[in-house]
Amino acid sequence: MHSEDPQDEDAFTEQITDLRCPSCGGKLHAIVARKNIPYEGDINILTYLCKNCLYRETQVWSDGESDPEEVKFVIEDPDDLNAVVYRSPTCSIHIPEIDVDVYPASASTGEITTVEGILLEIRDLAESFQQDSEDPDRARNTIRTLTEVISGRGDPLTLILKDTTGRSEIHSEKTEVVRADHDKE
Ligand SMILES: [Zn+2]
């Protein structure tokens, strides 16, 4: 089962790798499939599959590179927590009021979530780093501020998504999008 034809929507390639299954130690197969999905256009989906125990791990990336983009959204109302967010694998998240910068992990995949989902994830990260933090007070403040905003209280927070491929989105009329010709960082 092998296809190289880029016009074929269901084109996929499969090969066996030297990577070991983290679950049973069997050899992982790498399967690359191309698909057209909402938000991304043509994307590639890489799945590592263990045929022994059916462990699988998936990564997604897009064919088309587009311009860097910065998406800005002010959370000031409990309804804002429900705004749908698409976060691409190249997206970093910034909340200037509480000095939060979350950079994409190398294995991260795109996800569809909500503003609340992003805040919960950052709070989890802050909680897991709190013990080793050089500045536990700052971590505590971050957790407290996020908890207030998640429960619909607290001061407005600015959520900024910086995406070198410009694919991340926050679905709301309030969202401001700034295209950057050059990544200034
Ligand atoms: Zn396995």
Residues whose N, C-alpha, C, O or C-beta is under 5 A from the ligand:
A	BS01	ZN	C21 S23 C24 G25 G26 C50 N52 C53 L54 Y55
